[in-house]
Amino acid sequence: MATSTPKDQPPKSSKLILLVIALAVLIIAAGGAAAYFYLGAKQPPKETVVLPVDPIFVALEPFTVNLQPSGRARFLHVAMTLKVADAASQTQLTQYLPEVRSRVLTVLSNRESETLLVADEKSRLANEIMVSLNQPFAPNLPSAKIASVMFTTFMLQ
């Protein structure tokens, strides 16, 4: 009779345990590799290149104004260019050009000649003109977006 003895066949449970351990090690290694690639080795974000926006300038015709009296008659001859943020502001300034000129003349004529000899006063004057022109021209109209006021001619006599 041929009877099988336990020595001829290896126990199935030890093979199964070995297979489960090998499979667990493989799963852990795959999980570690995936975590490394997704979390640990992040590629730096692609830098977005911001292209500079072409500036929009609005040149105003020169102004000649009498200054506040301080002993003798003085006048100021000045030309300026406005740098605006967008085309809508440029359109708005050209549409309301008479009011733009009036506001600038008002700011310029309220100066004394001695104060305009100092560079800080010239920059203060440019800021006052910019604040004046950034006010809305009509009640339901947004304000113009003027970035800076640049003097292209500045002659005090």
C-alpha positions as CSV (number, residue, x, y, z in Angstrom):
1,M,0.0,0.0,0.0
2,A,1.2,3.3,-0.8
3,T,0.4,5.7,1.9
4,S,1.8,9.1,1.9
5,T,3.7,10.3,4.9
6,P,4.0,13.8,6.1
7,K,7.7,13.9,5.3
8,D,7.0,13.6,1.6
9,Q,4.8,16.8,1.4
10,P,6.0,20.1,2.9
11,P,3.4,21.8,5.0
12,K,1.2,24.2,3.0
13,S,0.9,26.8,5.8
14,S,4.7,27.7,5.8
15,K,4.6,28.3,2.0
16,L,1.5,30.5,2.4
17,I,3.1,32.5,5.2
18,L,6.2,33.0,3.1
19,L,4.1,34.1,0.1
20,V,2.1,36.6,2.3
21,I,5.3,38.1,3.8
22,A,6.8,38.5,0.3
23,L,3.7,40.1,-1.0
24,A,3.5,42.5,2.1
25,V,7.1,43.5,1.5
26,L,6.4,44.2,-2.1
27,I,3.3,46.3,-1.3
28,I,5.2,48.3,1.3
29,A,8.1,49.0,-1.1
30,A,5.7,50.1,-3.9
31,G,3.9,52.4,-1.4
32,G,7.1,53.9,-0.3
33,A,8.2,54.5,-3.9
34,A,4.9,56.1,-4.7
35,A,5.0,58.3,-1.6
36,Y,8.6,59.4,-2.5
37,F,7.6,60.4,-6.0
38,Y,4.3,62.2,-5.1
39,L,5.2,63.8,-1.8
40,G,9.0,63.9,-1.3
41,A,10.4,64.7,-4.8
42,K,8.0,67.4,-5.9
43,Q,9.2,69.2,-8.9
44,P,9.4,73.0,-8.4
45,P,6.3,74.7,-9.8
46,K,6.7,76.1,-13.2
47,E,7.4,79.8,-13.0
48,T,4.9,81.9,-14.8
49,V,6.6,84.5,-16.9
50,V,4.8,87.8,-16.5
51,L,5.4,89.9,-19.6
52,P,5.7,93.6,-19.0
53,V,2.7,95.6,-20.1
54,D,3.4,98.3,-22.6
55,P,3.0,101.6,-21.0
56,I,0.3,104.0,-22.1
57,F,1.2,107.7,-22.1
58,V,-1.0,110.7,-22.6
59,A,0.9,113.9,-23.5
60,L,-0.8,117.1,-22.6
61,E,-0.1,120.4,-24.4
62,P,2.1,122.8,-22.5
63,F,0.7,125.0,-19.8
64,T,1.7,128.6,-19.0
65,V,0.3,130.0,-15.8
66,N,0.8,133.0,-13.6
67,L,2.0,132.0,-10.1
68,Q,0.8,133.5,-6.8
69,P,2.4,136.9,-6.3
70,S,5.4,137.1,-4.0
71,G,6.8,140.5,-4.8
72,R,7.0,140.4,-8.6
73,A,5.1,138.7,-11.4
74,R,6.3,135.2,-12.2
75,F,5.0,132.5,-14.5
76,L,5.5,128.8,-15.0
77,H,5.7,127.1,-18.4
78,V,5.3,123.4,-18.0
79,A,4.6,120.4,-20.3
80,M,3.7,117.0,-18.8
81,T,2.9,113.5,-19.8
82,L,0.6,111.2,-17.9
83,K,1.2,107.5,-17.5
84,V,-2.1,105.6,-17.3
85,A,-2.8,102.1,-16.3
86,D,-5.1,101.0,-19.2
87,A,-6.7,102.1,-22.5
88,A,-10.0,103.0,-20.8
89,S,-8.2,105.6,-18.7
90,Q,-6.5,107.0,-21.8
91,T,-9.9,107.2,-23.6
92,Q,-11.5,108.9,-20.5
93,L,-8.7,111.5,-20.3
94,T,-9.0,112.4,-24.0
95,Q,-12.8,112.6,-23.7
96,Y,-12.6,114.9,-20.7
97,L,-9.6,116.8,-21.9
98,P,-11.0,120.3,-21.2
99,E,-11.7,119.3,-17.6
100,V,-8.3,117.7,-17.3
101,R,-6.6,120.9,-18.4
102,S,-8.8,123.0,-16.0
103,R,-7.8,120.8,-13.0
104,V,-4.1,121.0,-13.9
105,L,-4.3,124.8,-14.3
106,T,-6.0,125.1,-11.0
107,V,-3.3,123.1,-9.2
108,L,-0.4,124.9,-11.0
109,S,-1.7,128.4,-10.5
110,N,-2.1,127.9,-6.7
111,R,1.7,127.8,-6.3
112,E,4.3,130.3,-5.2
113,S,7.4,130.6,-7.4
114,E,9.9,130.1,-4.5
115,T,8.4,126.7,-3.6
116,L,8.9,125.3,-7.1
117,L,12.7,125.8,-7.0
118,V,13.1,122.7,-4.7
119,A,13.0,119.2,-6.2
120,D,10.8,117.9,-3.4
121,E,8.2,120.5,-4.2
122,K,8.2,119.5,-7.9
123,S,7.4,115.9,-6.9
124,R,4.8,117.1,-4.5
125,L,3.2,119.1,-7.3
126,A,3.2,116.0,-9.6
127,N,1.5,114.0,-6.8
128,E,-1.2,116.8,-6.3
129,I,-1.9,116.8,-10.1
130,M,-2.2,113.0,-10.1
131,V,-4.6,113.1,-7.1
132,S,-6.6,115.8,-8.8
133,L,-6.9,113.9,-12.1
134,N,-7.7,110.6,-10.4
135,Q,-11.0,112.0,-9.1
136,P,-14.0,111.0,-11.2
137,F,-15.0,113.4,-14.0
138,A,-18.7,112.5,-13.7
139,P,-20.8,111.1,-10.8
140,N,-21.3,107.7,-12.3
141,L,-17.9,107.4,-14.0
142,P,-15.0,105.4,-12.5
143,S,-11.9,107.4,-11.7
144,A,-9.0,107.4,-14.2
145,K,-6.1,105.2,-13.3
146,I,-3.1,107.6,-13.6
147,A,0.1,105.9,-12.5
148,S,2.4,108.9,-12.6
149,V,2.8,112.5,-13.8
150,M,6.1,113.3,-15.6
151,F,7.2,116.8,-16.4
152,T,8.7,117.0,-19.9
153,T,9.3,120.8,-19.7
154,F,9.6,122.8,-16.5
155,M,10.5,126.5,-16.9
156,L,10.0,129.1,-14.2
157,Q,10.5,132.7,-15.1
